[in-house]
Amino acid sequence: MTVKLYRCITPTDRLCACGKVHRGLVEVGIDVDVERVPLSSKPGKRPEIVKLTGQPRVPVIVEADGTATHDSKTIVVGIKAGQVQG
């Protein structure tokens, strides 16, 4: 199964919270479908993120069951605890 990751356009996994989430998913062997979103975090620029989470910030993951989670710290804790399922 695959987790969808909505992330910023930063081209590396080392400079931002989105990259930290991506690295965490890959490290535990979860397949990741990445969708990069516009740089602006204005709600009008990221309507899909707002629809999923009620706020415009990334990273956001969507698990196979449709559960959407935002906030990199929350996501990373879930990955480490084995709660994120692809």
DSSP file (Angstrom, degrees, kcal/mol; ACC not computed):
  #  RESIDUE AA STRUCTURE BP1 BP2  ACC     N-H-->O    O-->H-N    N-H-->O    O-->H-N    TCO  KAPPA ALPHA  PHI   PSI    X-CA   Y-CA   Z-CA
    1    1 A M              0   0    0      0, 0.0    30,-0.8     0, 0.0     2,-0.4   0.000 360.0 360.0 360.0 164.4    0.0    0.0    0.0
    2    2 A T  E     -a   31   0A   0     84,-0.2     2,-0.4    28,-0.1    30,-0.2  -0.932 360.0-145.7-127.2 144.4    1.0    3.6   -0.5
    3    3 A V  E     -a   32   0A   0     28,-2.6    30,-2.7    -2,-0.4     2,-0.5  -0.909  21.1-135.4-103.4 134.4    0.8    6.7    1.6
    4    4 A K  E     -aB  33  62A   0     58,-2.5    58,-2.4    -2,-0.4     2,-0.5  -0.803  19.3-162.5 -90.9 129.7    0.2   10.0   -0.2
    5    5 A L  E     -aB  34  61A   0     28,-2.6    30,-2.9    -2,-0.5     2,-0.6  -0.955   7.4-160.6-115.9 117.4    2.5   12.8    0.9
    6    6 A Y  E     +aB  35  60A   0     54,-3.1    54,-1.8    -2,-0.5     2,-0.3  -0.860  31.1 161.7 -91.4 124.7    1.6   16.4    0.2
    7    7 A R  E     -a   36   0A   0     28,-2.3    30,-2.6    -2,-0.6    -2,-0.0  -0.882  38.9 -88.7-142.0 170.3    4.8   18.4    0.6
    8    8 A C        -     0   0    0     -2,-0.3    -1,-0.1    28,-0.2    31,-0.1  -0.089  43.4-105.1 -72.2 177.3    6.4   21.7   -0.3
    9    9 A I  S    S+     0   0    0     28,-0.2    -1,-0.1    27,-0.1    27,-0.1   0.399  71.2 133.8 -89.1   3.3    8.5   22.2   -3.5
   10   10 A T        -     0   0    0      1,-0.2     6,-0.1    29,-0.0     5,-0.0  -0.357  54.6-141.3 -54.9 126.2   11.9   22.1   -1.7
   11   11 A P  S    S+     0   0    0      0, 0.0     2,-0.3     0, 0.0    -1,-0.2   0.415  74.5  59.6 -79.1   3.9   13.9   19.8   -3.9
   12   12 A T  S    S-     0   0    0      1,-0.0     3,-0.3     0, 0.0     4,-0.2  -0.891  70.7-136.8-129.1 159.5   15.7   18.0   -1.1
   13   13 A D  S    S+     0   0    0     -2,-0.3    10,-0.2     1,-0.2    -1,-0.0   0.293  96.9  65.0 -93.7   9.8   14.7   15.9    1.9
   14   14 A R  S    S+     0   0    0      1,-0.1    -1,-0.2     5,-0.1     3,-0.0   0.590  91.3  55.9-107.3 -13.3   17.2   17.7    4.2
   15   15 A L  S    S+     0   0    0     -3,-0.3     2,-0.3    -5,-0.0    -2,-0.1   0.543 103.0  31.7-103.7  -6.9   16.0   21.3    4.4
   16   16 A C  S  > S-     0   0    0     -4,-0.2     4,-1.5     1,-0.1     3,-0.3  -0.920  78.5-102.9-148.9 168.5   12.4   21.2    5.6
   17   17 A A  H  > S+     0   0    0     -2,-0.3     4,-1.9     1,-0.2     5,-0.2   0.817 117.0  60.9 -63.9 -31.5    9.8   19.4    7.7
   18   18 A C  H  > S+     0   0    0      1,-0.2     4,-2.3     2,-0.2    -1,-0.2   0.907 104.2  49.2 -62.4 -40.8    8.3   17.8    4.6
   19   19 A G  H  > S+     0   0    0     -3,-0.3     4,-2.9     2,-0.2    -1,-0.2   0.866 106.3  56.2 -65.6 -37.3   11.6   16.1    3.9
   20   20 A K  H  X S+     0   0    0     -4,-1.5     4,-2.1     2,-0.2    -1,-0.2   0.911 109.5  46.2 -60.9 -42.7   11.8   14.8    7.5
   21   21 A V  H  X S+     0   0    0     -4,-1.9     4,-2.4     2,-0.2    -2,-0.2   0.927 112.2  50.5 -65.2 -45.5    8.4   13.1    7.0
   22   22 A H  H  X S+     0   0    0     -4,-2.3     4,-2.4     1,-0.2     5,-0.2   0.930 110.6  49.0 -59.2 -46.8    9.5   11.7    3.6
   23   23 A R  H  X S+     0   0    0     -4,-2.9     4,-2.6     1,-0.2    -1,-0.2   0.914 110.3  51.9 -59.2 -43.1   12.7   10.3    5.0
   24   24 A G  H  X S+     0   0    0     -4,-2.1     4,-1.3    -5,-0.2    -1,-0.2   0.907 110.2  47.5 -61.6 -43.0   10.8    8.7    7.9
   25   25 A L  H  <>S+     0   0    0     -4,-2.4     5,-2.4     1,-0.2     3,-0.3   0.928 114.1  46.5 -63.9 -45.4    8.3    7.0    5.6
   26   26 A V  H ><5S+     0   0    0     -4,-2.4     3,-1.5     1,-0.2    -2,-0.2   0.897 106.6  59.0 -64.6 -41.0   11.0    5.6    3.4
   27   27 A E  H 3<5S+     0   0    0     -4,-2.6    -1,-0.2     1,-0.3    -2,-0.2   0.826 108.1  45.0 -59.9 -33.3   13.1    4.4    6.3
   28   28 A V  T 3<5S-     0   0    0     -4,-1.3    -1,-0.3    -3,-0.3    -2,-0.2   0.375 121.1-106.8 -94.8   6.0   10.3    2.2    7.5
   29   29 A G  T < 5 +     0   0    0     -3,-1.5     2,-0.5     1,-0.3    -3,-0.2   0.700  65.9 149.6  84.4  20.3    9.6    0.9    4.0
   30   30 A I      < -     0   0    0     -5,-2.4    -1,-0.3    -6,-0.2     2,-0.2  -0.756  48.3-122.9 -88.5 129.3    6.3    2.6    3.3
   31   31 A D  E     -a    2   0A   0    -30,-0.8   -28,-2.6    -2,-0.5     2,-0.5  -0.492  29.9-152.6 -68.2 138.3    5.8    3.4   -0.4
   32   32 A V  E     -a    3   0A   0    -30,-0.2     2,-0.7    -2,-0.2   -28,-0.2  -0.963  17.3-161.9-123.9 127.5    5.2    7.1   -0.9
   33   33 A D  E     -a    4   0A   0    -30,-2.7   -28,-2.6    -2,-0.5     2,-0.4  -0.934  26.2-154.1-101.9 109.2    3.2    8.9   -3.6
   34   34 A V  E     -a    5   0A   0     -2,-0.7     2,-0.5   -30,-0.2   -28,-0.2  -0.705  17.7-177.5 -93.8 132.3    4.5   12.5   -3.4
   35   35 A E  E     -a    6   0A   0    -30,-2.9   -28,-2.3    -2,-0.4     2,-0.3  -0.976  16.6-148.5-125.6 118.2    2.5   15.5   -4.6
   36   36 A R  E     -a    7   0A   0     -2,-0.5   -28,-0.2   -30,-0.2   -27,-0.1  -0.673  15.0-156.0 -86.7 138.6    4.3   18.8   -4.4
   37   37 A V        -     0   0    0    -30,-2.6   -28,-0.2    -2,-0.3     9,-0.1  -0.697  30.9 -74.8-113.0 163.3    2.1   21.8   -3.7
   38   38 A P        -     0   0    0      0, 0.0    -1,-0.2     0, 0.0     7,-0.0  -0.144  40.6-119.3 -56.2 151.6    2.5   25.5   -4.4
   39   39 A L  S    S+     0   0    0    -31,-0.1     2,-0.1    -3,-0.1    -2,-0.0   0.870  90.9  87.3 -61.2 -39.4    4.9   27.5   -2.2
   40   40 A S        -     0   0    0      1,-0.1     5,-0.0     5,-0.1     0, 0.0  -0.402  64.0-157.2 -65.9 133.7    2.2   29.8   -0.9
   41   41 A S        +     0   0    0     -2,-0.1    -1,-0.1     4,-0.0     5,-0.1   0.207  49.7 129.8 -96.3  16.5    0.4   28.5    2.1
   42   42 A K    >>  -     0   0    0      1,-0.1     3,-1.9     2,-0.0     4,-0.9  -0.506  68.6-122.9 -67.2 136.9   -2.6   30.7    1.5
   43   43 A P  G >4 S+     0   0    0      0, 0.0     3,-0.6     0, 0.0     7,-0.2   0.821 110.1  58.7 -52.4 -35.3   -5.8   28.6    1.6
   44   44 A G  G 34 S+     0   0    0      1,-0.2    -2,-0.0     2,-0.1    -3,-0.0   0.736 104.7  50.7 -68.1 -21.9   -6.8   29.6   -1.9
   45   45 A K  G <4 S+     0   0    0     -3,-1.9    -1,-0.2     1,-0.2     3,-0.1   0.643 118.6  36.5 -87.8 -16.9   -3.5   28.2   -3.3
   46   46 A R    <X  +     0   0    0     -4,-0.9     4,-2.0    -3,-0.6     3,-0.4  -0.398  65.4 151.6-132.2  57.0   -3.9   24.8   -1.5
   47   47 A P  H  > S+     0   0    0      0, 0.0     4,-2.4     0, 0.0     5,-0.2   0.831  73.7  56.5 -61.7 -33.1   -7.6   24.0   -1.6
   48   48 A E  H  > S+     0   0    0      2,-0.2     4,-1.8     1,-0.2     5,-0.1   0.896 108.2  47.7 -66.1 -39.0   -7.0   20.2   -1.6
   49   49 A I  H  > S+     0   0    0     -3,-0.4     4,-2.7     2,-0.2     6,-0.5   0.922 112.1  49.6 -65.8 -44.3   -5.0   20.5    1.7
   50   50 A V  H  X S+     0   0    0     -4,-2.0     4,-2.5    -7,-0.2    -2,-0.2   0.903 109.8  51.7 -61.4 -41.3   -7.6   22.6    3.3
   51   51 A K  H  < S+     0   0    0     -4,-2.4    -1,-0.2    -5,-0.2    -2,-0.2   0.883 115.0  42.4 -62.8 -38.5  -10.3   20.1    2.2
   52   52 A L  H  < S+     0   0    0     -4,-1.8    -2,-0.2    -5,-0.2    16,-0.2   0.883 135.5  10.2 -75.2 -39.3   -8.4   17.3    3.8
   53   53 A T  H  < S-     0   0    0     -4,-2.7    -3,-0.2     2,-0.3    -2,-0.2   0.529  91.3-115.9-124.7  -9.5   -7.2   18.9    7.1
   54   54 A G  S  < S+     0   0    0     -4,-2.5    -4,-0.2    -5,-0.5    -3,-0.1   0.545  92.2  71.6  81.7   5.7   -9.0   22.2    7.5
   55   55 A Q  S    S-     0   0    0     -6,-0.5    -2,-0.3     2,-0.1    -1,-0.2  -0.959  77.8-128.7-148.3 161.5   -5.7   24.2    7.3
   56   56 A P        +     0   0    0      0, 0.0     2,-0.1     0, 0.0    -6,-0.1   0.453  66.2 108.9 -97.5   0.9   -3.3   25.0    4.4
   57   57 A R        -     0   0    0     -8,-0.1    -2,-0.1     2,-0.1    14,-0.1  -0.442  57.3-109.0 -85.5 152.1    0.1   23.9    5.8
   58   58 A V  S    S+     0   0    0     -2,-0.1   -40,-0.1    12,-0.1     2,-0.1  -0.852  76.9  68.8-118.0 157.5    2.2   20.9    4.7
   59   59 A P        +     0   0    0      0, 0.0    12,-1.0     0, 0.0     2,-0.4   0.334  60.3 163.9 -82.5 154.8    3.3   18.2    5.2
   60   60 A V  E     -BC   6  70A   0    -54,-1.8   -54,-3.1    10,-0.2     2,-0.4  -0.996  18.5-160.5-136.0 135.3    0.1   16.2    5.1
   61   61 A I  E     -BC   5  69A   0      8,-2.6     8,-2.5    -2,-0.4     2,-0.5  -0.923   3.8-159.6-114.7 147.5   -0.1   12.4    4.7
   62   62 A V  E     -BC   4  68A   0    -58,-2.4   -58,-2.5    -2,-0.4     6,-0.2  -0.982  16.9-149.4-123.5 117.0   -3.1   10.5    3.5
   63   63 A E    >   -     0   0    0      4,-2.7     3,-2.4    -2,-0.5    23,-0.2  -0.257  32.8 -95.0 -81.2 170.9   -3.1    6.8    4.5
   64   64 A A  T 3  S+     0   0    0     21,-1.0    22,-0.1     1,-0.3    -1,-0.1   0.794 125.2  55.3 -57.3 -31.4   -4.7    4.0    2.6
   65   65 A D  T 3  S-     0   0    0     20,-0.3    -1,-0.3     2,-0.1    21,-0.0   0.446 123.0-104.0 -83.9   1.7   -7.8    4.2    4.7
   66   66 A G  S <  S+     0   0    0     -3,-2.4     2,-0.3     1,-0.3    -2,-0.1   0.384  70.2 148.7  94.4  -3.8   -8.2    7.9    3.8
   67   67 A T        -     0   0    0     -5,-0.1    -4,-2.7     1,-0.0     2,-0.4  -0.496  32.1-156.4 -67.7 125.8   -7.0    9.2    7.2
   68   68 A A  E     -C   62   0A   0     -2,-0.3     2,-0.4    -6,-0.2    -6,-0.2  -0.892  12.0-177.0-107.1 134.4   -5.3   12.6    6.7
   69   69 A T  E     -C   61   0A   0     -8,-2.5    -8,-2.6    -2,-0.4     2,-0.3  -0.994   2.5-172.0-131.7 135.8   -2.8   13.8    9.2
   70   70 A H  E     +C   60   0A   0     -2,-0.4   -10,-0.2   -10,-0.2     4,-0.1  -0.761  45.8  70.4-119.9 171.3   -0.9   17.1    9.2
   71   71 A D     >  -     0   0    0    -12,-1.0     4,-2.4    -2,-0.3     5,-0.2   0.718  67.5-128.1  85.1 112.0    2.0   18.5   11.4
   72   72 A S  H  > S+     0   0    0      1,-0.2     4,-2.8     2,-0.2     5,-0.2   0.856 106.5  53.1 -58.6 -39.2    5.4   17.0   10.8
   73   73 A K  H  > S+     0   0    0      1,-0.2     4,-2.3     2,-0.2    -1,-0.2   0.928 110.7  46.9 -64.2 -43.6    6.0   16.2   14.5
   74   74 A T  H  > S+     0   0    0      2,-0.2     4,-2.0     1,-0.2    -2,-0.2   0.907 114.3  48.1 -62.2 -42.5    2.7   14.3   14.8
   75   75 A I  H  X S+     0   0    0     -4,-2.4     4,-2.3     2,-0.2    -2,-0.2   0.935 111.6  48.4 -65.5 -46.8    3.4   12.4   11.6
   76   76 A V  H  X S+     0   0    0     -4,-2.8     4,-2.6     1,-0.2     5,-0.2   0.896 110.2  51.7 -63.6 -40.8    6.9   11.4   12.6
   77   77 A V  H  X S+     0   0    0     -4,-2.3     4,-1.9    -5,-0.2    -1,-0.2   0.920 111.0  49.2 -60.0 -43.0    5.8   10.2   16.0
   78   78 A G  H  <>S+     0   0    0     -4,-2.0     5,-2.7     2,-0.2     6,-1.0   0.882 110.3  50.2 -63.1 -39.4    3.1    8.1   14.3
   79   79 A I  H ><5S+     0   0    0     -4,-2.3     3,-1.3     1,-0.2    -2,-0.2   0.949 111.9  46.8 -63.1 -48.8    5.7    6.6   11.9
   80   80 A K  H 3<5S+     0   0    0     -4,-2.6    -1,-0.2     1,-0.3    -2,-0.2   0.812 111.9  51.3 -64.7 -30.6    8.1    5.7   14.7
   81   81 A A  T 3<5S-     0   0    0     -4,-1.9    -1,-0.3    -5,-0.2    -2,-0.2   0.488 114.2-116.8 -84.6  -3.6    5.2    4.2   16.7
   82   82 A G  T < 5S+     0   0    0     -3,-1.3    -3,-0.2    -4,-0.4    -2,-0.1   0.695  81.2 122.4  76.8  18.6    4.1    2.1   13.7
   83   83 A Q      < +     0   0    0     -5,-2.7     2,-0.6    -6,-0.2    -4,-0.2   0.636  47.8  86.1 -88.9 -15.4    0.8    3.8   13.5
   84   84 A V        -     0   0    0     -6,-1.0     2,-0.5    -9,-0.1   -81,-0.0  -0.779  62.9-168.5 -90.2 122.8    1.1    5.0    9.9
   85   85 A Q              0   0    0     -2,-0.6   -21,-1.0     1,-0.1   -20,-0.3  -0.932 360.0 360.0-117.1 131.8    0.0    2.4    7.5
   86   86 A G              0   0    0     -2,-0.5   -84,-0.2   -23,-0.2    -1,-0.1   0.447 360.0 360.0 -82.4 360.0    0.6    2.4    3.8
